[in-house]
Amino acid sequence: MEKSKVYFTNLRTNPQKNLLDKMESLVRKAGIEEIDFKNQFTAIKLHFGEPGNLAYIRPNYIARMVKVLRNLGAKPFLTDCNTLYSGQRANAVDHLQSAMENGFNPISAQCQVIIADGLKGTDYREIEINGEYCKAPKIGTAVADADIIISMTHFKGHEQSGFGGTFKNLGMGAASVPGKLELHSAAQPVIDTENCIGCNVCVKHCAHDAIHLNAQRKAKIDYNKCTGCGQCVALCQYDGAVMGDSDTSERLNCKIAEYTQAILRDKPNFHVSFIMNVSPEC
């Protein structure tokens, strides 16, 4: 595969050209106009930021990119998948609220927001790539169904992957909640019996009939049936179903690369990274 050409610009401005103008000039120079966007659903994959944190791409840049894409005939939307960890982006209701608070809304960003893997993180498409570690990555449905992928990435450090760049933004960020479980864990989910309240939600929604309640009304996993899909972890509101042992960083990065391959397969794509306000950890 031929290496991509990478175009750089600095953050210096002058009275004739502000930062938004520089970004537009950069993406045009890099060839964004070579993509046929006419009437194509175009996913702009970014990180909306946790409320209270300020290290994310300003919505002004997103709004300018949206304007460029619409002028090229695209049907753009902003998107991200829910997080595996608890927080303000772990379900679509809180995630949308977080995006709105941080300026990613039709007023500031001039674009609609779609949480790619749905209300609870369980809406996904399996894209077969027959990778070494991930045979069929579980990609958020809205990203999987998009015609074109645009990533806008806030470059930073990350505790496990080393750097959080375009690969992490796509490969981990666009993975559904079960997909994130596959990325982070080499093991199948486990039940924390102290947290499990016996609500039966995981039992009802297990597609593989791998969970049942024992005599103490605690969930129990049949590992002969469990596929490690992560559905139980995604649905449990009490941290009763949790990830198994964490995977190694080296293997995690390989998995992220395979997920990115699945996301971009057979689709036009374009990527913009912002190296500013760099945080040492995600």
BALOBA-1460 file (C-alpha; in Angstrom, 3 decimals):
// residues 282
<rec num="1" residu="m" x="0.000" y="0.000" z="0.000"/>
<rec num="2" residu="e" x="1.326" y="3.419" z="-0.956"/>
<rec num="3" residu="k" x="1.985" y="5.758" z="1.942"/>
<rec num="4" residu="s" x="-0.316" y="8.743" z="2.262"/>
<rec num="5" residu="k" x="1.007" y="12.224" z="1.743"/>
<rec num="6" residu="v" x="0.821" y="14.242" z="4.951"/>
<rec num="7" residu="y" x="0.369" y="18.005" z="4.821"/>
<rec num="8" residu="f" x="1.264" y="20.266" z="7.745"/>
<rec num="9" residu="t" x="0.559" y="23.826" z="8.747"/>
<rec num="10" residu="n" x="1.362" y="25.836" z="11.871"/>
<rec num="11" residu="l" x="-0.916" y="27.855" z="14.136"/>
<rec num="12" residu="r" x="0.419" y="31.261" z="13.144"/>
<rec num="13" residu="t" x="-2.071" y="33.679" z="11.627"/>
<rec num="14" residu="n" x="-2.115" y="37.090" z="9.990"/>
<rec num="15" residu="p" x="-4.810" y="39.704" z="9.324"/>
<rec num="16" residu="q" x="-5.577" y="38.086" z="5.967"/>
<rec num="17" residu="k" x="-5.861" y="34.464" z="7.134"/>
<rec num="18" residu="n" x="-7.229" y="33.095" z="10.425"/>
<rec num="19" residu="l" x="-6.903" y="29.531" z="11.718"/>
<rec num="20" residu="l" x="-10.164" y="28.389" z="10.135"/>
<rec num="21" residu="d" x="-9.024" y="29.720" z="6.759"/>
<rec num="22" residu="k" x="-5.699" y="27.914" z="7.199"/>
<rec num="23" residu="m" x="-7.442" y="24.638" z="7.954"/>
<rec num="24" residu="e" x="-9.639" y="24.973" z="4.876"/>
<rec num="25" residu="s" x="-6.632" y="25.769" z="2.696"/>
<rec num="26" residu="l" x="-4.803" y="22.779" z="4.145"/>
<rec num="27" residu="v" x="-7.566" y="20.230" z="3.465"/>
<rec num="28" residu="r" x="-8.097" y="21.564" z="-0.051"/>
<rec num="29" residu="k" x="-4.374" y="21.376" z="-0.763"/>
<rec num="30" residu="a" x="-4.351" y="17.830" z="0.610"/>
<rec num="31" residu="g" x="-6.959" y="16.794" z="-1.961"/>
<rec num="32" residu="i" x="-10.321" y="16.648" z="-0.229"/>
<rec num="33" residu="e" x="-11.968" y="17.914" z="-3.429"/>
<rec num="34" residu="e" x="-10.822" y="14.739" z="-5.226"/>
<rec num="35" residu="i" x="-13.470" y="12.754" z="-3.328"/>
<rec num="36" residu="d" x="-16.945" y="12.561" z="-4.875"/>
<rec num="37" residu="f" x="-19.196" y="13.701" z="-2.021"/>
<rec num="38" residu="k" x="-22.386" y="14.270" z="-3.976"/>
<rec num="39" residu="n" x="-25.352" y="13.023" z="-1.889"/>
<rec num="40" residu="q" x="-23.024" y="10.791" z="0.143"/>
<rec num="41" residu="f" x="-23.608" y="10.251" z="3.868"/>
<rec num="42" residu="t" x="-20.348" y="11.485" z="5.347"/>
<rec num="43" residu="a" x="-19.390" y="10.563" z="8.904"/>
<rec num="44" residu="i" x="-17.192" y="13.098" z="10.665"/>
<rec num="45" residu="k" x="-15.668" y="11.009" z="13.448"/>
<rec num="46" residu="l" x="-14.455" y="13.008" z="16.438"/>
<rec num="47" residu="h" x="-14.330" y="12.964" z="20.229"/>
<rec num="48" residu="f" x="-16.974" y="15.213" z="21.817"/>
<rec num="49" residu="g" x="-15.114" y="15.544" z="25.123"/>
<rec num="50" residu="e" x="-16.243" y="14.826" z="28.658"/>
<rec num="51" residu="p" x="-18.072" y="17.743" z="30.352"/>
<rec num="52" residu="g" x="-15.593" y="19.725" z="32.416"/>
<rec num="53" residu="n" x="-12.615" y="18.869" z="30.202"/>
<rec num="54" residu="l" x="-11.406" y="21.386" z="27.626"/>
<rec num="55" residu="a" x="-8.876" y="19.351" z="25.627"/>
<rec num="56" residu="y" x="-10.957" y="18.685" z="22.523"/>
<rec num="57" residu="i" x="-11.224" y="20.195" z="19.058"/>
<rec num="58" residu="r" x="-13.102" y="23.471" z="19.053"/>
<rec num="59" residu="p" x="-16.486" y="23.270" z="17.315"/>
<rec num="60" residu="n" x="-15.422" y="26.185" z="15.083"/>
<rec num="61" residu="y" x="-13.099" y="23.866" z="13.161"/>
<rec num="62" residu="i" x="-15.854" y="21.303" z="12.801"/>
<rec num="63" residu="a" x="-18.291" y="23.919" z="11.503"/>
<rec num="64" residu="r" x="-15.809" y="24.996" z="8.829"/>
<rec num="65" residu="m" x="-15.236" y="21.402" z="7.736"/>
<rec num="66" residu="v" x="-19.005" y="20.863" z="7.579"/>
<rec num="67" residu="k" x="-19.307" y="23.935" z="5.350"/>
<rec num="68" residu="v" x="-16.569" y="22.623" z="3.033"/>
<rec num="69" residu="l" x="-18.232" y="19.211" z="2.798"/>
<rec num="70" residu="r" x="-21.703" y="20.615" z="2.136"/>
<rec num="71" residu="n" x="-20.308" y="22.808" z="-0.624"/>
<rec num="72" residu="l" x="-18.926" y="19.616" z="-2.164"/>
<rec num="73" residu="g" x="-22.387" y="18.011" z="-2.048"/>
<rec num="74" residu="a" x="-22.005" y="15.824" z="1.066"/>
<rec num="75" residu="k" x="-24.598" y="14.943" z="3.698"/>
<rec num="76" residu="p" x="-22.349" y="15.227" z="6.773"/>
<rec num="77" residu="f" x="-23.049" y="14.219" z="10.363"/>
<rec num="78" residu="l" x="-20.922" y="14.241" z="13.510"/>
<rec num="79" residu="t" x="-20.486" y="10.920" z="15.246"/>
<rec num="80" residu="d" x="-18.789" y="8.927" z="17.974"/>
<rec num="81" residu="c" x="-19.530" y="5.695" z="19.835"/>
<rec num="82" residu="n" x="-20.355" y="5.267" z="23.504"/>
<rec num="83" residu="t" x="-17.623" y="4.544" z="26.003"/>
<rec num="84" residu="l" x="-17.035" y="1.251" z="27.754"/>
<rec num="85" residu="y" x="-16.224" y="3.001" z="31.025"/>
<rec num="86" residu="s" x="-18.844" y="4.795" z="33.075"/>
<rec num="87" residu="g" x="-19.103" y="8.552" z="32.569"/>
<rec num="88" residu="q" x="-21.046" y="11.149" z="30.645"/>
<rec num="89" residu="r" x="-20.604" y="9.393" z="27.281"/>
<rec num="90" residu="a" x="-21.565" y="5.825" z="28.242"/>
<rec num="91" residu="n" x="-25.062" y="5.994" z="26.705"/>
<rec num="92" residu="a" x="-26.592" y="8.022" z="23.901"/>
<rec num="93" residu="v" x="-28.738" y="10.273" z="26.117"/>
<rec num="94" residu="d" x="-25.809" y="11.477" z="28.239"/>
<rec num="95" residu="h" x="-23.492" y="11.430" z="25.225"/>
<rec num="96" residu="l" x="-25.720" y="13.754" z="23.217"/>
<rec num="97" residu="q" x="-26.048" y="16.078" z="26.207"/>
<rec num="98" residu="s" x="-22.258" y="16.152" z="26.579"/>
<rec num="99" residu="a" x="-21.807" y="16.921" z="22.899"/>
<rec num="100" residu="m" x="-24.338" y="19.747" z="23.097"/>
<rec num="101" residu="e" x="-22.725" y="21.266" z="26.204"/>
<rec num="102" residu="n" x="-19.314" y="21.254" z="24.521"/>
<rec num="103" residu="g" x="-20.614" y="22.983" z="21.409"/>
<rec num="104" residu="f" x="-21.157" y="20.049" z="19.074"/>
<rec num="105" residu="n" x="-24.700" y="20.881" z="18.055"/>
<rec num="106" residu="p" x="-26.516" y="22.280" z="15.006"/>
<rec num="107" residu="i" x="-25.993" y="25.859" z="16.207"/>
<rec num="108" residu="s" x="-22.262" y="25.908" z="16.983"/>
<rec num="109" residu="a" x="-21.042" y="23.112" z="14.741"/>
<rec num="110" residu="q" x="-23.703" y="23.554" z="12.034"/>
<rec num="111" residu="c" x="-24.324" y="19.811" z="11.914"/>
<rec num="112" residu="q" x="-26.453" y="17.047" z="13.412"/>
<rec num="113" residu="v" x="-24.986" y="14.546" z="15.881"/>
<rec num="114" residu="i" x="-25.579" y="10.781" z="15.702"/>
<rec num="115" residu="i" x="-24.270" y="8.401" z="18.371"/>
<rec num="116" residu="a" x="-23.020" y="5.629" z="16.136"/>
<rec num="117" residu="d" x="-23.705" y="2.605" z="18.326"/>
<rec num="118" residu="g" x="-27.127" y="3.648" z="19.605"/>
<rec num="119" residu="l" x="-28.737" y="4.114" z="22.982"/>
<rec num="120" residu="k" x="-26.735" y="1.572" z="24.997"/>
<rec num="121" residu="g" x="-23.781" y="0.959" z="22.721"/>
<rec num="122" residu="t" x="-25.129" y="-2.269" z="21.274"/>
<rec num="123" residu="d" x="-26.015" y="-1.168" z="17.719"/>
<rec num="124" residu="y" x="-23.212" y="-2.355" z="15.476"/>
<rec num="125" residu="r" x="-22.266" y="-4.084" z="12.251"/>
<rec num="126" residu="e" x="-19.736" y="-6.891" z="12.132"/>
<rec num="127" residu="i" x="-17.349" y="-6.246" z="9.238"/>
<rec num="128" residu="e" x="-15.393" y="-9.344" z="8.284"/>
<rec num="129" residu="i" x="-11.695" y="-8.750" z="7.632"/>
<rec num="130" residu="n" x="-10.281" y="-12.049" z="8.954"/>
<rec num="131" residu="g" x="-7.638" y="-10.203" z="10.953"/>
<rec num="132" residu="e" x="-5.036" y="-11.884" z="13.117"/>
<rec num="133" residu="y" x="-6.769" y="-10.796" z="16.325"/>
<rec num="134" residu="c" x="-10.216" y="-9.588" z="15.245"/>
<rec num="135" residu="k" x="-11.998" y="-11.595" z="12.583"/>
<rec num="136" residu="a" x="-15.065" y="-9.330" z="12.340"/>
<rec num="137" residu="p" x="-14.732" y="-5.978" z="14.155"/>
<rec num="138" residu="k" x="-17.935" y="-4.659" z="15.742"/>
<rec num="139" residu="i" x="-18.288" y="-1.153" z="14.315"/>
<rec num="140" residu="g" x="-20.945" y="1.374" z="15.377"/>
<rec num="141" residu="t" x="-23.809" y="1.163" z="12.884"/>
<rec num="142" residu="a" x="-23.825" y="4.816" z="11.811"/>
<rec num="143" residu="v" x="-20.106" y="4.657" z="10.995"/>
<rec num="144" residu="a" x="-20.435" y="1.290" z="9.267"/>
<rec num="145" residu="d" x="-23.349" y="2.563" z="7.155"/>
<rec num="146" residu="a" x="-21.669" y="5.845" z="6.163"/>
<rec num="147" residu="d" x="-20.498" y="6.226" z="2.571"/>
<rec num="148" residu="i" x="-17.422" y="8.314" z="3.397"/>
<rec num="149" residu="i" x="-15.313" y="8.606" z="6.566"/>
<rec num="150" residu="i" x="-13.719" y="11.872" z="7.691"/>
<rec num="151" residu="s" x="-11.739" y="11.818" z="10.930"/>
<rec num="152" residu="m" x="-10.949" y="14.964" z="12.897"/>
<rec num="153" residu="t" x="-8.605" y="13.946" z="15.672"/>
<rec num="154" residu="h" x="-7.283" y="15.721" z="18.736"/>
<rec num="155" residu="f" x="-3.800" y="14.246" z="19.074"/>
<rec num="156" residu="k" x="-2.782" y="13.379" z="22.662"/>
<rec num="157" residu="g" x="-1.202" y="10.781" z="24.863"/>
<rec num="158" residu="h" x="-2.981" y="7.596" z="25.914"/>
<rec num="159" residu="e" x="-2.349" y="5.265" z="28.840"/>
<rec num="160" residu="q" x="-2.482" y="2.043" z="26.817"/>
<rec num="161" residu="s" x="-1.910" y="2.848" z="23.153"/>
<rec num="162" residu="g" x="0.896" y="5.369" z="23.770"/>
<rec num="163" residu="f" x="-0.533" y="8.027" z="21.480"/>
<rec num="164" residu="g" x="-4.108" y="8.936" z="20.707"/>
<rec num="165" residu="g" x="-4.089" y="9.830" z="17.026"/>
<rec num="166" residu="t" x="-6.163" y="8.952" z="13.987"/>
<rec num="167" residu="f" x="-5.923" y="5.186" z="14.531"/>
<rec num="168" residu="k" x="-7.226" y="5.462" z="18.074"/>
<rec num="169" residu="n" x="-9.929" y="7.967" z="17.091"/>
<rec num="170" residu="l" x="-11.218" y="5.536" z="14.477"/>
<rec num="171" residu="g" x="-10.179" y="2.068" z="15.596"/>
<rec num="172" residu="m" x="-11.160" y="2.463" z="19.225"/>
<rec num="173" residu="g" x="-13.534" y="5.416" z="19.037"/>
<rec num="174" residu="a" x="-15.798" y="3.961" z="16.336"/>
<rec num="175" residu="a" x="-15.894" y="0.527" z="17.957"/>
<rec num="176" residu="s" x="-19.221" y="-0.255" z="19.592"/>
<rec num="177" residu="v" x="-19.256" y="-1.059" z="23.302"/>
<rec num="178" residu="p" x="-18.867" y="-4.817" z="22.620"/>
<rec num="179" residu="g" x="-16.117" y="-3.878" z="20.172"/>
<rec num="180" residu="k" x="-14.301" y="-1.886" z="22.840"/>
<rec num="181" residu="l" x="-14.508" y="-4.910" z="25.103"/>
<rec num="182" residu="e" x="-12.855" y="-6.993" z="22.388"/>
<rec num="183" residu="l" x="-10.125" y="-4.370" z="22.019"/>
<rec num="184" residu="h" x="-9.356" y="-4.021" z="25.708"/>
<rec num="185" residu="s" x="-9.667" y="-7.577" z="26.912"/>
<rec num="186" residu="a" x="-8.070" y="-10.855" z="26.032"/>
<rec num="187" residu="a" x="-10.549" y="-12.633" z="28.264"/>
<rec num="188" residu="q" x="-14.304" y="-13.038" z="28.417"/>
<rec num="189" residu="p" x="-16.451" y="-10.939" z="30.789"/>
<rec num="190" residu="v" x="-16.693" y="-11.909" z="34.434"/>
<rec num="191" residu="i" x="-19.412" y="-11.405" z="37.038"/>
<rec num="192" residu="d" x="-18.694" y="-9.320" z="40.121"/>
<rec num="193" residu="t" x="-21.056" y="-11.082" z="42.505"/>
<rec num="194" residu="e" x="-20.902" y="-8.273" z="45.068"/>
<rec num="195" residu="n" x="-22.283" y="-5.787" z="42.525"/>
<rec num="196" residu="c" x="-24.728" y="-8.120" z="40.769"/>
<rec num="197" residu="i" x="-28.302" y="-7.527" z="41.998"/>
<rec num="198" residu="g" x="-29.911" y="-10.316" z="39.996"/>
<rec num="199" residu="c" x="-31.925" y="-7.963" z="37.775"/>
<rec num="200" residu="n" x="-31.878" y="-10.539" z="34.935"/>
<rec num="201" residu="v" x="-31.196" y="-7.967" z="32.192"/>
<rec num="202" residu="c" x="-28.040" y="-9.723" z="31.023"/>
<rec num="203" residu="v" x="-29.860" y="-13.070" z="30.960"/>
<rec num="204" residu="k" x="-32.685" y="-11.694" z="28.801"/>
<rec num="205" residu="h" x="-30.380" y="-10.012" z="26.295"/>
<rec num="206" residu="c" x="-27.623" y="-12.603" z="25.882"/>
<rec num="207" residu="a" x="-27.835" y="-13.699" z="22.255"/>
<rec num="208" residu="h" x="-25.925" y="-16.893" z="23.029"/>
<rec num="209" residu="d" x="-27.877" y="-18.108" z="26.066"/>
<rec num="210" residu="a" x="-24.616" y="-17.990" z="28.008"/>
<rec num="211" residu="i" x="-25.869" y="-16.383" z="31.247"/>
<rec num="212" residu="h" x="-28.306" y="-17.555" z="33.884"/>
<rec num="213" residu="l" x="-29.027" y="-16.729" z="37.520"/>
<rec num="214" residu="n" x="-27.763" y="-19.199" z="40.105"/>
<rec num="215" residu="a" x="-29.504" y="-20.219" z="43.333"/>
<rec num="216" residu="q" x="-28.270" y="-17.026" z="44.994"/>
<rec num="217" residu="r" x="-29.799" y="-14.958" z="42.163"/>
<rec num="218" residu="k" x="-26.385" y="-13.937" z="40.909"/>
<rec num="219" residu="a" x="-25.537" y="-13.987" z="37.214"/>
<rec num="220" residu="k" x="-23.316" y="-16.837" z="36.110"/>
<rec num="221" residu="i" x="-21.615" y="-17.134" z="32.719"/>
<rec num="222" residu="d" x="-21.331" y="-20.385" z="30.797"/>
<rec num="223" residu="y" x="-17.940" y="-19.904" z="29.121"/>
<rec num="224" residu="n" x="-18.583" y="-22.792" z="26.746"/>
<rec num="225" residu="k" x="-21.288" y="-20.614" z="25.159"/>
<rec num="226" residu="c" x="-19.915" y="-17.107" z="25.799"/>
<rec num="227" residu="t" x="-18.403" y="-15.445" z="22.707"/>
<rec num="228" residu="g" x="-17.014" y="-12.392" z="24.530"/>
<rec num="229" residu="c" x="-19.336" y="-10.045" z="22.620"/>
<rec num="230" residu="g" x="-19.638" y="-7.692" z="25.605"/>
<rec num="231" residu="q" x="-23.399" y="-7.320" z="25.486"/>
<rec num="232" residu="c" x="-23.713" y="-8.025" z="29.224"/>
<rec num="233" residu="v" x="-21.052" y="-5.448" z="30.097"/>
<rec num="234" residu="a" x="-22.770" y="-2.878" z="27.899"/>
<rec num="235" residu="l" x="-26.194" y="-3.438" z="29.468"/>
<rec num="236" residu="c" x="-25.315" y="-3.846" z="33.143"/>
<rec num="237" residu="q" x="-25.993" y="-0.654" z="35.074"/>
<rec num="238" residu="y" x="-24.451" y="-1.935" z="38.314"/>
<rec num="239" residu="d" x="-20.950" y="-3.031" z="37.229"/>
<rec num="240" residu="g" x="-22.037" y="-6.586" z="37.846"/>
<rec num="241" residu="a" x="-20.700" y="-7.744" z="34.472"/>
<rec num="242" residu="v" x="-17.197" y="-6.386" z="33.906"/>
<rec num="243" residu="m" x="-14.221" y="-6.882" z="31.635"/>
<rec num="244" residu="g" x="-11.776" y="-9.683" z="32.230"/>
<rec num="245" residu="d" x="-8.017" y="-9.218" z="32.350"/>
<rec num="246" residu="s" x="-6.715" y="-6.318" z="30.299"/>
<rec num="247" residu="d" x="-4.885" y="-6.979" z="27.061"/>
<rec num="248" residu="t" x="-1.276" y="-5.984" z="26.372"/>
<rec num="249" residu="s" x="-0.541" y="-2.605" z="24.770"/>
<rec num="250" residu="e" x="1.161" y="-4.237" z="21.785"/>
<rec num="251" residu="r" x="-1.804" y="-6.456" z="21.042"/>
<rec num="252" residu="l" x="-4.212" y="-3.581" z="21.701"/>
<rec num="253" residu="n" x="-2.502" y="-1.476" z="19.039"/>
<rec num="254" residu="c" x="-2.708" y="-4.358" z="16.566"/>
<rec num="255" residu="k" x="-6.417" y="-4.707" z="17.292"/>
<rec num="256" residu="i" x="-6.947" y="-0.961" z="16.856"/>
<rec num="257" residu="a" x="-5.255" y="-1.179" z="13.462"/>
<rec num="258" residu="e" x="-7.553" y="-4.043" z="12.435"/>
<rec num="259" residu="y" x="-10.633" y="-2.123" z="13.568"/>
<rec num="260" residu="t" x="-9.457" y="0.896" z="11.561"/>
<rec num="261" residu="q" x="-9.009" y="-1.333" z="8.523"/>
<rec num="262" residu="a" x="-12.595" y="-2.547" z="8.887"/>
<rec num="263" residu="i" x="-13.954" y="1.007" z="9.204"/>
<rec num="264" residu="l" x="-12.169" y="2.328" z="6.132"/>
<rec num="265" residu="r" x="-12.466" y="-0.733" z="3.896"/>
<rec num="266" residu="d" x="-13.744" y="0.168" z="0.416"/>
<rec num="267" residu="k" x="-14.665" y="3.714" z="1.513"/>
<rec num="268" residu="p" x="-13.215" y="7.098" z="0.524"/>
<rec num="269" residu="n" x="-11.619" y="8.636" z="3.603"/>
<rec num="270" residu="f" x="-9.797" y="11.770" z="4.702"/>
<rec num="271" residu="h" x="-8.070" y="12.593" z="7.975"/>
<rec num="272" residu="v" x="-7.201" y="15.778" z="9.852"/>
<rec num="273" residu="s" x="-5.218" y="15.818" z="13.107"/>
<rec num="274" residu="f" x="-4.905" y="18.740" z="15.516"/>
<rec num="275" residu="i" x="-1.765" y="18.861" z="17.669"/>
<rec num="276" residu="m" x="-2.795" y="21.480" z="20.214"/>
<rec num="277" residu="n" x="-3.647" y="21.433" z="23.938"/>
<rec num="278" residu="v" x="-1.972" y="18.028" z="24.120"/>
<rec num="279" residu="s" x="-2.868" y="16.117" z="27.283"/>
<rec num="280" residu="p" x="-0.482" y="13.392" z="28.546"/>
<rec num="281" residu="e" x="-3.306" y="10.905" z="29.048"/>
<rec num="282" residu="c" x="-6.617" y="10.355" z="27.284"/>
